[in-house]
Amino acid sequence: MARGHSSPNPARIAVIGAGFGGLSAAVLLRRRGHSVQVFEARDRVGGRVWSDTLDIEDERVVIERGAEFILGGYDLLREFCATFGLALADSGMSYYVRECPELPGVTTQTLAAFGARAMQAAQRLTRPTSITALLDELDDDPDNRAALQARIEISAAVGADVLDASGILFNVGSAEPARSWRIAGGNQRLAHALAAEIADHITLSCAVTAITTTDEGLTVSTAHGGHRFDYVVVAVPFNLLQQGRLEIDLPAWKLAALSRLVQGNAAKLHLPLRTSPPTSAVMSARDRFWTWTANDGDAKVSPILNCFGGHLDFLNKLQVERGPDTWAQRARELRPDLEFGDTGATLTAWHVDPWARGAYANHAPGFSPADADALTTPVGNIFFAGEYTDPDNIGLMEGALRSGRRAAEQIDHAAAARG
């Protein structure tokens, strides 16, 4: 949807959620001349993309409390960044390659080789199979198996027994080195840039409670009353739909497709360091979290240890809901090579966030192309965006942006067909 080509039939459109999916849909629809209003429950834009700053040793350091790594294939994200003049910063380390000191017999090379075997086996699958079942069929060193399963469960943020082996391995199972980036100054800068283009059409701190269909169109209900629109884009995490946090009369076929998604649960921890270390990536297979140090926008390694933990059972063992102390101690034990500062840790737990209730989605065993189609199919004039609706980029910032573009194109075509 190019800028400057106005729709012949402008419509009134509500967008629920100002994350990457909702913002990309709203901006692209606005560029086509539609009337757009974005409703966001939080007091900020970005959703699960949230950049923050810490003052460490008289230095202001940017941290990503949500989505962080930009990988190969993030074409739409790069396109938006070019449009808004946002630079990408090379992290100086690979998202995919992680040392595992708790399993000294496992090297990055042996893990990469076993991961490649697992992906080859996944390509030969002819029936719904979980990651656990796939790994059970592969005859390999138990430590390699433990390391790969931990690697997958950390990044997918859920247990291997409920993950579809046919797709997830290719997103999080690779252990081959590849470059990774972040937006210099924080990934949330893209959300701010998108929002600035439609600043007069965003209402923050305004939760939508229901969407109802009437003879006159759609009514979007908030604490401030009802608002009428021709179309609505729902761009909230999928589990909020499942939990009924947003009341919509969804048909059985939509609910069935949603039921074949798995909710990932994750948290992030940031620990200040006294000095800037080399780049690194080290994971704990025992506690299902990984740690890294990375370059900032000035090609200098930030004096901070970043930690990401996935899988709710292990987050509970780290006592995340009680605060950062247990996890911080485990991170210090895992990384004796670093000199930690005296200031406190910063903890972000997405599974207790009221407007996320989790991190991102994954496919359950048996998820099919028909389910993928059902997730992107509108219900009347209600359309759906969010990373969970993009089967090839599920769980990723790129998937969220692409889902917004797809929803915008669907509505633009529907509005044109109204005549």
C-alpha positions as CSV (number, residue, x, y, z in Angstrom):
1,M,0.0,0.0,0.0
2,A,1.9,3.0,-1.3
3,R,1.7,6.5,0.1
4,G,-0.3,8.9,-1.9
5,H,-2.9,6.5,-3.6
6,S,-6.2,7.3,-1.8
7,S,-9.0,4.8,-1.6
8,P,-12.0,5.6,-3.7
9,N,-14.2,4.8,-0.8
10,P,-12.7,6.1,2.5
11,A,-14.0,4.2,5.6
12,R,-14.1,4.8,9.3
13,I,-11.7,2.3,10.9
14,A,-10.9,1.5,14.5
15,V,-7.6,-0.2,15.4
16,I,-7.4,-1.9,18.8
17,G,-3.9,-1.9,20.0
18,A,-0.9,0.3,19.3
19,G,1.8,-2.3,19.0
20,F,3.7,-2.9,15.8
21,G,0.7,-4.7,14.2
22,G,-1.8,-2.1,15.0
23,L,0.4,0.9,14.2
24,S,1.5,-0.5,10.8
25,A,-2.2,-1.1,9.9
26,A,-3.2,2.3,11.0
27,V,-0.4,4.2,9.2
28,L,-1.0,2.3,6.0
29,L,-4.7,2.8,6.1
30,R,-4.3,6.5,6.9
31,R,-2.0,6.8,3.9
32,R,-4.8,5.5,1.7
33,G,-7.1,8.2,2.9
34,H,-9.2,6.3,5.4
35,S,-10.3,7.8,8.8
36,V,-8.5,5.9,11.5
37,Q,-8.7,5.9,15.3
38,V,-6.3,3.8,17.4
39,F,-7.3,2.7,20.9
40,E,-4.5,1.6,23.2
41,A,-4.9,0.4,26.8
42,R,-1.4,1.3,27.8
43,D,-0.1,4.8,28.4
44,R,2.5,4.3,25.6
45,V,2.7,2.9,22.1
46,G,4.8,-0.2,21.1
47,G,3.0,-3.0,23.0
48,R,5.5,-5.7,23.6
49,V,8.3,-3.6,22.0
50,W,9.4,-1.4,24.9
51,S,12.8,0.4,25.1
52,D,14.0,1.9,28.4
53,T,17.1,3.6,29.7
54,L,19.3,2.9,32.7
55,D,22.0,5.2,34.1
56,I,25.1,3.1,34.7
57,E,28.4,4.6,35.8
58,D,27.4,8.1,34.5
59,E,26.4,6.5,31.2
60,R,22.8,6.3,29.8
61,V,22.3,2.8,28.4
62,V,19.3,1.7,26.3
63,I,17.7,-1.6,27.2
64,E,15.0,-3.6,25.4
65,R,12.4,-4.8,28.0
66,G,10.5,-6.5,25.2
67,A,11.3,-7.6,21.6
68,E,14.9,-7.1,20.8
69,F,16.7,-8.9,18.0
70,I,16.3,-8.0,14.3
71,L,17.4,-10.9,12.1
72,G,17.7,-11.7,8.4
73,G,14.4,-11.5,6.5
74,Y,13.1,-8.5,8.5
75,D,12.4,-6.7,5.2
76,L,9.3,-4.6,6.2
77,L,10.9,-3.5,9.4
78,R,14.0,-2.4,7.4
79,E,11.7,-0.6,4.9
80,F,10.0,1.3,7.7
81,C,13.3,2.2,9.3
82,A,14.6,3.6,6.0
83,T,11.4,5.6,5.6
84,F,11.8,7.2,9.1
85,G,15.6,7.5,9.0
86,L,16.2,5.0,11.8
87,A,19.6,3.3,11.7
88,L,20.2,-0.4,12.7
89,A,23.0,-1.2,15.1
90,D,24.9,-4.4,14.7
91,S,24.8,-6.3,18.0
92,G,28.2,-7.7,17.4
93,M,27.1,-11.2,18.4
94,S,24.8,-13.9,17.0
95,Y,21.4,-14.5,18.4
96,Y,21.6,-18.1,17.4
97,V,25.0,-19.2,18.9
98,R,25.1,-19.7,22.7
99,E,27.6,-21.3,24.9
100,C,26.4,-23.8,27.5
101,P,28.9,-24.1,30.4
102,E,26.6,-26.3,32.5
103,L,27.1,-29.0,29.8
104,P,30.9,-28.9,29.2
105,G,30.7,-31.7,26.6
106,V,28.5,-29.5,24.4
107,T,30.2,-27.1,22.1
108,T,28.7,-24.6,19.7
109,Q,29.8,-26.9,16.9
110,T,28.2,-30.0,18.3
111,L,25.0,-28.2,19.1
112,A,24.9,-26.7,15.6
113,A,25.4,-30.1,14.0
114,F,22.6,-31.7,16.2
115,G,20.3,-28.7,15.4
116,A,20.9,-29.3,11.7
117,R,20.0,-33.0,12.1
118,A,16.8,-32.1,13.9
119,M,15.8,-29.6,11.2
120,Q,16.4,-32.2,8.5
121,A,14.3,-34.7,10.4
122,A,11.5,-32.1,10.8
123,Q,11.5,-31.6,7.0
124,R,10.6,-35.3,6.6
125,L,7.7,-35.3,9.0
126,T,4.4,-36.5,7.6
127,R,2.3,-36.3,10.8
128,P,1.8,-33.8,13.6
129,T,4.8,-34.1,15.9
130,S,6.0,-32.2,18.9
131,I,9.6,-31.1,19.4
132,T,9.8,-33.6,22.3
133,A,8.7,-36.5,20.1
134,L,11.1,-35.5,17.3
135,L,14.1,-35.3,19.6
136,D,13.1,-38.7,21.1
137,E,13.5,-40.2,17.7
138,L,17.0,-38.8,17.2
139,D,19.9,-40.9,18.6
140,D,22.4,-38.4,19.9
141,D,24.4,-37.6,23.0
142,P,22.0,-36.8,25.9
143,D,23.8,-33.5,26.6
144,N,23.4,-32.4,23.0
145,R,19.7,-33.2,23.3
146,A,19.4,-31.4,26.6
147,A,21.1,-28.3,25.2
148,L,19.0,-28.2,22.0
149,Q,15.8,-28.7,23.9
150,A,16.8,-25.9,26.3
151,R,17.7,-23.6,23.4
152,I,14.3,-24.2,21.8
153,E,12.3,-23.9,25.0
154,I,14.0,-20.7,26.0
155,S,13.4,-19.0,22.7
156,A,9.9,-20.3,22.2
157,A,9.1,-19.5,25.8
158,V,7.2,-22.7,26.2
159,G,7.7,-26.5,26.7
160,A,8.9,-28.6,23.8
161,D,6.1,-31.1,24.3
162,V,3.5,-28.6,23.1
163,L,5.5,-27.2,20.2
164,D,4.9,-28.1,16.5
165,A,8.2,-29.6,15.2
166,S,7.5,-28.8,11.6
167,G,7.9,-25.0,12.0
168,I,9.5,-23.9,15.2
169,L,12.8,-25.5,14.6
170,F,13.5,-23.2,11.7
171,N,12.9,-20.1,13.8
172,V,14.6,-21.0,17.1
173,G,16.4,-24.2,16.6
174,S,19.3,-23.0,14.5
175,A,22.7,-22.8,16.1
176,E,24.5,-21.5,13.1
177,P,26.1,-18.1,13.4
178,A,24.3,-15.2,11.8
179,R,24.3,-11.4,12.4
180,S,21.7,-9.7,14.5
181,W,20.7,-6.1,14.9
182,R,18.7,-3.6,17.0
183,I,17.4,-0.2,16.1
184,A,19.9,2.3,17.3
185,G,18.5,4.1,20.3
186,G,15.9,1.5,20.9
187,N,13.4,-0.6,18.9
188,Q,10.5,1.4,20.3
189,R,11.7,4.3,18.2
190,L,10.0,2.7,15.3
191,A,6.7,2.6,17.2
192,H,7.2,6.3,18.1
193,A,7.9,7.1,14.4
194,L,4.8,5.3,13.2
195,A,2.7,6.9,15.9
196,A,3.9,10.4,15.1
197,E,2.5,10.0,11.6
198,I,-1.0,9.5,13.1
199,A,-0.5,11.3,16.4
200,D,-4.0,13.0,16.3
201,H,-5.6,9.6,15.8
202,I,-4.3,7.7,18.8
203,T,-6.0,7.5,22.2
204,L,-3.8,6.1,25.0
205,S,-4.9,4.7,28.3
206,C,-8.2,3.7,26.7
207,A,-9.0,0.0,26.9
208,V,-11.6,-1.5,24.5
209,T,-13.9,-3.8,26.3
210,A,-16.2,-5.0,23.5
211,I,-16.8,-4.9,19.7
212,T,-20.4,-5.5,18.7
213,T,-22.0,-5.6,15.2
214,T,-25.1,-3.6,14.6
215,D,-27.2,-2.7,11.6
216,E,-25.3,0.6,11.4
217,G,-21.8,-0.9,11.5
218,L,-19.5,-1.8,14.4
219,T,-19.6,-0.4,17.9
220,V,-16.3,-0.2,19.8
221,S,-17.0,0.1,23.5
222,T,-14.6,1.8,26.0
223,A,-15.0,3.3,29.5
224,H,-15.9,6.5,27.7
225,G,-18.8,5.1,25.7
226,G,-19.4,3.5,22.4
227,H,-17.9,4.6,19.0
228,R,-19.2,3.6,15.6
229,F,-17.0,2.4,12.8
230,D,-17.2,0.7,9.4
231,Y,-14.3,-1.7,10.1
232,V,-12.2,-2.7,13.1
233,V,-8.6,-4.1,13.2
234,V,-8.1,-6.2,16.3
235,A,-4.3,-6.1,17.0
236,V,-4.0,-7.5,20.6
237,P,-2.2,-10.6,21.8
238,F,-4.2,-13.7,20.9
239,N,-4.6,-15.0,24.4
240,L,-6.5,-11.8,25.4
241,L,-9.1,-13.0,22.8
242,Q,-9.1,-16.5,24.3
243,Q,-9.4,-15.2,27.9
244,G,-12.3,-12.9,26.9
245,R,-10.5,-9.7,27.9
246,L,-11.9,-8.2,24.7
247,E,-15.5,-9.3,24.1
248,I,-16.1,-10.3,20.5
249,D,-18.6,-12.9,19.2
250,L,-16.1,-15.2,17.5
251,P,-17.3,-18.1,15.4
252,A,-16.3,-21.7,16.2
253,W,-13.8,-21.8,13.2
254,K,-11.9,-18.8,14.5
255,L,-11.8,-20.2,18.1
256,A,-10.6,-23.6,16.8
257,A,-7.7,-22.0,15.0
258,L,-6.8,-19.9,18.1
259,S,-6.9,-23.1,20.2
260,R,-4.0,-24.5,18.1
261,L,-1.7,-21.7,19.1
262,V,0.5,-22.0,22.2
263,Q,1.1,-19.0,24.5
264,G,4.7,-18.4,25.3
265,N,5.7,-16.9,28.6
266,A,8.9,-14.9,29.1
267,A,10.7,-12.4,31.2
268,K,13.8,-10.2,30.8
269,L,16.4,-9.2,33.4
270,H,19.0,-6.5,33.0
271,L,22.0,-6.3,35.3
272,P,24.4,-3.4,35.3
273,L,28.2,-4.1,34.9
274,R,31.1,-2.1,36.1
275,T,32.9,-2.1,32.7
276,S,32.1,-2.8,29.1
277,P,32.9,-6.5,28.4
278,P,33.3,-8.3,25.1
279,T,30.2,-9.5,23.3
280,S,28.9,-12.8,24.4
281,A,26.0,-15.3,24.5
282,V,25.7,-17.9,27.3
283,M,22.7,-20.0,28.3
284,S,21.6,-21.9,31.3
285,A,20.0,-25.2,30.2
286,R,19.2,-25.9,33.9
287,D,17.2,-22.8,34.5
288,R,16.0,-22.0,30.9
289,F,17.4,-18.6,30.4
290,W,20.2,-17.1,28.3
291,T,22.4,-14.1,28.8
292,W,24.2,-11.8,26.4
293,T,26.3,-8.7,26.1
294,A,26.1,-6.7,22.9
295,N,27.1,-3.6,21.0
296,D,25.0,-0.5,21.3
297,G,24.4,2.0,18.5
298,D,28.0,3.3,18.7
299,A,29.6,-0.1,18.2
300,K,30.5,-0.2,21.9
301,V,29.5,-3.0,24.2
302,S,27.0,-1.7,26.7
303,P,27.9,-2.3,30.4
304,I,24.9,-4.5,31.0
305,L,24.1,-8.1,31.1
306,N,20.9,-8.9,29.3
307,C,18.9,-12.0,30.3
308,F,15.9,-13.7,28.7
309,G,14.0,-16.5,30.4
310,G,11.3,-18.6,28.7
311,H,8.9,-21.3,29.9
312,L,6.6,-20.6,32.8
313,D,7.7,-23.5,35.0
314,F,11.3,-22.3,35.0
315,L,10.2,-18.6,35.5
316,N,8.4,-19.8,38.6
317,K,11.5,-21.6,39.8
318,L,13.4,-18.4,39.4
319,Q,10.7,-16.7,41.5
320,V,10.2,-14.0,39.0
321,E,6.8,-12.9,40.4
322,R,8.5,-12.2,43.7
323,G,11.2,-10.0,42.1
324,P,14.6,-10.2,40.5
325,D,16.8,-11.5,43.3
326,T,16.8,-15.2,42.7
327,W,17.3,-14.8,38.9
328,A,20.0,-12.2,39.4
329,Q,21.9,-14.5,41.7
330,R,21.7,-17.3,39.1
331,A,22.8,-15.0,36.4
332,R,25.9,-14.0,38.4
333,E,26.7,-17.6,39.0
334,L,26.4,-18.4,35.3
335,R,28.6,-15.5,34.3
336,P,31.7,-15.4,36.7
337,D,33.5,-13.7,33.8
338,L,31.7,-10.4,34.4
339,E,32.2,-7.7,37.0
340,F,28.7,-6.8,38.2
341,G,27.8,-3.3,39.5
342,D,26.2,-2.4,42.7
343,T,23.0,-1.0,41.3
344,G,19.8,-3.1,41.2
345,A,18.4,-5.3,38.5
346,T,15.6,-4.4,36.2
347,L,13.0,-7.1,35.7
348,T,10.2,-7.3,33.1
349,A,7.8,-10.2,33.4
350,W,5.4,-10.3,30.4
351,H,3.2,-13.1,31.7
352,V,2.0,-10.9,34.5
353,D,1.5,-7.8,32.3
354,P,-2.3,-7.2,32.2
355,W,-2.3,-6.2,28.5
356,A,-0.1,-9.1,27.3
357,R,-0.5,-12.0,29.7
358,G,2.4,-13.7,27.9
359,A,5.2,-13.1,25.4
360,Y,4.3,-14.3,21.9
361,A,2.6,-17.2,20.2
362,N,3.8,-20.5,18.8
363,H,2.1,-23.3,16.8
364,A,0.9,-26.4,18.5
365,P,1.4,-29.8,16.9
366,G,-1.2,-30.2,14.2
367,F,-1.4,-26.5,13.3
368,S,-2.4,-26.5,9.6
369,P,-2.5,-24.2,6.6
370,A,-6.3,-24.1,7.2
371,D,-5.7,-22.7,10.7
372,A,-3.3,-20.1,9.2
373,D,-6.0,-19.0,6.8
374,A,-8.6,-18.9,9.6
375,L,-6.5,-16.6,11.7
376,T,-6.3,-14.1,8.9
377,T,-9.9,-14.4,7.8
378,P,-12.1,-11.5,9.0
379,V,-15.3,-12.0,11.0
380,G,-17.7,-9.8,9.2
381,N,-16.0,-6.4,9.2
382,I,-13.7,-7.3,12.0
383,F,-10.1,-7.9,10.9
384,F,-7.2,-9.4,12.8
385,A,-3.5,-8.4,13.1
386,G,-0.7,-9.5,15.4
387,E,2.4,-11.6,15.2
388,Y,0.3,-14.8,15.8
389,T,-1.5,-14.3,12.4
390,D,1.7,-14.5,10.3
391,P,2.5,-18.2,10.0
392,D,6.0,-17.5,8.6
393,N,7.0,-14.9,11.1
394,I,5.0,-15.9,14.2
395,G,6.4,-14.4,17.4
396,L,8.5,-11.8,15.6
397,M,8.4,-8.0,15.2
398,E,8.5,-8.6,11.4
399,G,5.4,-10.8,11.7
400,A,3.6,-8.1,13.6
401,L,4.4,-5.4,11.0
402,R,3.5,-7.7,8.1
403,S,0.2,-8.6,9.8
404,G,-0.7,-5.0,10.0
405,R,0.1,-4.5,6.3
406,R,-2.0,-7.5,5.4
407,A,-5.0,-6.4,7.5
408,A,-4.8,-2.9,6.0
409,E,-4.8,-4.3,2.5
410,Q,-7.8,-6.5,3.3
411,I,-9.8,-3.6,4.6
412,D,-8.8,-1.4,1.7
413,H,-10.0,-4.0,-0.8
414,A,-13.2,-4.5,1.2
415,A,-13.9,-0.7,1.3
416,A,-13.3,-0.4,-2.5
417,A,-15.7,-3.3,-3.2
418,R,-18.4,-1.6,-1.3
419,G,-18.8,0.8,-4.2
